């Protein structure tokens, strides 16, 4: 009965993700960021290599915001409808592979958006931040897979994931500090709101995993932790999306 309710809950939450993604894409403005690359260029006058920047392309914000909603919607429909038995069988083992694959894409995209809003436009840096966030989430998958066969919980994957996940926040924090120092307080307030609130909610996922494996209170039941993951996912994505919308995507 619990698994049946959870399947229906996934479909409901998938619908909420889908609707929000469509709303942001349809009513959001065409705000975009110029993605660049940094390289060394030989200066004929000084006869020396000097840093240079080149714009590669323009990346629209609204479709990116919609994309992480759509990724979550697909994942919820996938486990709640298309692969429901596979999903339920894995939950009985204390495992949800689909969750971690989806997070590896959606959370990484969210970090890229936060980085762009913080003034990071270099393609190489954005790719690195995406990859580190993906590794963090795939370590969550490794944590669950590895501990299928251990008598005592191994936390190695967890700590590797925490290390990988901390780096993007440090890089973004440095970018905010540099912008603030150079411009004398010109960073929009909503960007700080995004940084602080999303940092808290990203860490809440890690806390949920600890509570699951420590079997604290209601977390003794793996399904309770699954519900928490689902609610955290919707809350975090909604919080980021509507803060971005209020700060930069409102119709002109």
LINTAGI-V341845 format. One record per pair of residues at least 12 apart in sequence whose ideal C-beta (glycine too) atoms are under 8 Angstrom apart, sorted by the first residue. I is the first residue (numbers start at 0). J is the second residue. D is the distance in Angstrom with one decimal. If there is no record, write none. Layout:
((I	J	D) (I	J	D))
This chain:
((1	222	5.6) (2	87	4.7) (2	90	6.8) (2	222	7.6) (5	87	8.0) (5	90	7.5) (5	222	6.2) (5	225	6.7) (5	226	7.2) (6	78	7.7) (6	79	4.8) (6	80	7.8) (6	83	5.3) (6	86	7.5) (6	87	7.3) (7	79	7.2) (8	79	7.7) (8	226	7.2) (8	229	6.8) (9	75	4.5) (9	76	7.6) (9	78	5.6) (9	79	3.2) (9	86	8.0) (9	229	7.0) (10	75	6.7) (10	76	6.7) (10	79	4.3) (10	80	6.3) (12	71	7.9) (12	75	5.2) (12	229	5.6) (12	232	7.8) (12	233	5.7) (13	71	7.3) (13	72	4.7) (13	73	7.7) (13	74	7.6) (13	75	3.0) (13	76	4.6) (13	79	6.4) (14	72	7.5) (15	233	6.1) (16	68	4.7) (16	69	7.4) (16	71	4.3) (16	72	4.0) (16	75	6.6) (16	233	6.7) (16	236	7.0) (17	68	6.9) (17	69	7.0) (17	72	4.0) (19	68	5.2) (19	236	7.7) (19	237	6.4) (19	240	6.3) (20	64	7.7) (20	65	4.2) (20	66	7.6) (20	67	8.0) (20	68	3.1) (20	69	4.9) (20	72	6.6) (21	65	7.2) (23	61	5.8) (23	64	4.9) (23	65	5.1) (23	68	7.1) (23	240	5.7) (23	244	6.2) (23	248	6.9) (24	61	5.6) (24	62	6.1) (24	64	7.7) (24	65	3.9) (26	250	5.9) (27	60	7.2) (27	61	3.4) (27	64	7.1) (27	65	8.0) (27	244	6.4) (27	248	4.0) (27	249	7.9) (27	250	7.5) (28	61	7.1) (28	247	8.0) (28	248	5.7) (28	249	6.8) (28	250	5.7) (28	251	5.2) (29	59	6.3) (29	61	7.3) (30	59	7.2) (30	60	4.9) (30	61	7.1) (30	247	5.0) (30	248	5.9) (31	57	4.6) (31	58	5.8) (31	59	4.5) (31	60	6.2) (32	57	7.2) (32	58	5.4) (32	60	6.9) (32	115	4.9) (32	120	6.0) (33	54	4.9) (33	56	7.7) (33	57	5.6) (33	58	7.8) (33	120	6.2) (34	54	7.3) (34	55	5.1) (34	56	5.5) (34	57	7.3) (34	58	5.2) (34	120	5.6) (34	121	7.9) (34	122	5.4) (34	125	7.2) (35	52	5.1) (35	53	6.4) (35	54	5.3) (35	55	6.3) (35	120	4.9) (35	121	5.7) (35	122	6.9) (36	52	7.3) (36	53	5.6) (36	55	5.7) (36	121	6.4) (36	122	5.2) (36	123	6.7) (37	50	6.3) (37	51	7.2) (37	52	5.4) (37	121	5.6) (37	123	7.6) (38	50	7.7) (38	51	5.8) (38	52	7.9) (38	53	7.0) (39	51	7.1) (55	122	6.0) (58	115	7.3) (60	112	7.2) (60	115	7.8) (60	243	6.7) (60	247	6.4) (60	248	6.1) (61	248	5.7) (63	108	6.5) (63	111	7.5) (63	112	5.7) (64	112	6.8) (64	239	7.7) (64	240	5.1) (64	243	5.8) (64	244	7.5) (64	248	7.2) (66	105	8.0) (66	108	6.0) (67	104	7.9) (67	105	4.2) (67	106	7.9) (67	108	4.9) (67	109	5.5) (67	112	8.0) (67	236	5.8) (67	239	8.0) (67	240	7.9) (68	236	6.1) (68	240	6.8) (70	101	5.8) (70	104	5.3) (70	105	4.3) (70	108	7.4) (71	101	6.2) (71	105	5.7) (71	232	6.0) (71	233	7.5) (71	236	6.3) (73	101	7.7) (74	97	5.5) (74	98	7.2) (74	100	7.6) (74	101	3.8) (75	229	7.8) (77	97	6.0) (78	95	7.6) (78	97	5.0) (82	97	7.4) (90	221	6.6) (90	222	6.4) (90	225	6.4) (92	147	6.3) (93	143	6.5) (93	146	7.6) (93	147	7.5) (93	211	7.9) (93	221	4.8) (94	143	4.7) (94	144	6.8) (94	147	6.7) (95	143	7.2) (95	225	6.5) (95	228	7.7) (96	140	6.2) (96	143	7.9) (96	144	7.9) (98	139	7.9) (98	225	8.0) (98	228	6.2) (99	136	5.3) (99	137	6.2) (99	139	5.0) (99	140	3.5) (99	143	7.5) (100	140	7.3) (102	136	4.1) (102	139	7.1) (102	204	7.9) (102	232	7.6) (103	132	7.7) (103	133	4.3) (103	136	4.2) (103	137	5.4) (103	140	7.9) (104	133	7.3) (105	232	8.0) (105	236	7.1) (106	132	5.5) (106	133	7.9) (106	135	7.7) (106	136	5.8) (106	201	7.4) (107	128	7.7) (107	129	4.4) (107	130	7.5) (107	132	4.0) (107	133	4.6) (107	136	7.5) (108	129	7.2) (109	132	8.0) (109	197	7.2) (109	235	7.7) (109	236	7.1) (109	239	5.7) (110	128	5.3) (110	129	6.7) (110	132	4.5) (110	167	5.0) (110	171	7.8) (111	125	5.2) (111	128	6.2) (111	129	5.4) (112	239	7.1) (112	243	6.9) (113	171	6.0) (113	193	5.9) (113	194	6.7) (113	197	6.2) (113	239	7.4) (114	128	5.4) (114	167	7.1) (114	170	7.2) (114	171	5.4) (114	174	7.1) (116	190	5.2) (116	193	6.5) (116	243	7.0) (116	246	7.7) (116	247	7.4) (117	171	5.0) (117	174	4.7) (117	175	5.3) (117	178	7.3) (117	186	7.8) (117	190	6.0) (117	194	7.0) (118	174	5.1) (118	175	7.6) (118	177	7.8) (118	178	5.0) (118	186	7.8) (119	170	7.2) (119	171	6.9) (119	174	5.1) (124	170	7.1) (128	166	7.9) (128	167	4.4) (128	170	6.4) (128	171	7.8) (131	163	4.9) (131	164	7.1) (131	166	5.2) (131	167	5.5) (132	163	7.6) (132	164	6.5) (132	167	5.7) (134	159	8.0) (134	160	7.3) (134	163	4.4) (135	160	4.6) (135	161	7.5) (135	163	4.4) (135	164	3.5) (136	160	7.3) (137	160	7.9) (138	156	4.7) (138	157	6.9) (138	159	5.2) (138	160	3.0) (138	163	6.7) (139	156	7.6) (139	157	7.9) (139	160	5.9) (139	204	7.8) (139	208	6.7) (141	156	4.1) (141	160	7.9) (142	154	7.8) (142	156	4.1) (142	157	5.2) (142	160	7.1) (142	208	6.9) (146	212	7.4) (152	212	5.1) (154	212	8.0) (157	205	7.7) (157	208	6.7) (157	209	7.9) (160	205	7.8) (161	205	6.4) (164	201	7.1) (164	205	7.7) (168	198	6.0) (168	201	7.8) (171	194	6.6) (172	194	7.4) (175	190	7.2) (175	191	7.3) (175	194	6.5) (187	246	6.1) (189	242	5.7) (189	243	7.9) (189	245	6.4) (189	246	3.5) (189	247	7.8) (190	246	7.1) (192	242	5.9) (193	239	6.4) (193	242	5.0) (193	243	7.1) (193	246	7.8) (196	238	5.7) (196	242	7.3) (197	235	6.7) (197	238	7.0) (197	239	5.7) (200	231	6.6) (200	234	6.6) (200	235	4.2) (200	238	6.6) (201	235	7.1) (203	231	5.6) (203	235	7.9) (204	228	7.0) (204	231	5.9) (207	224	5.7) (207	227	5.0) (207	228	6.2) (207	231	6.7) (208	224	7.6) (210	224	6.8) (211	224	4.0))
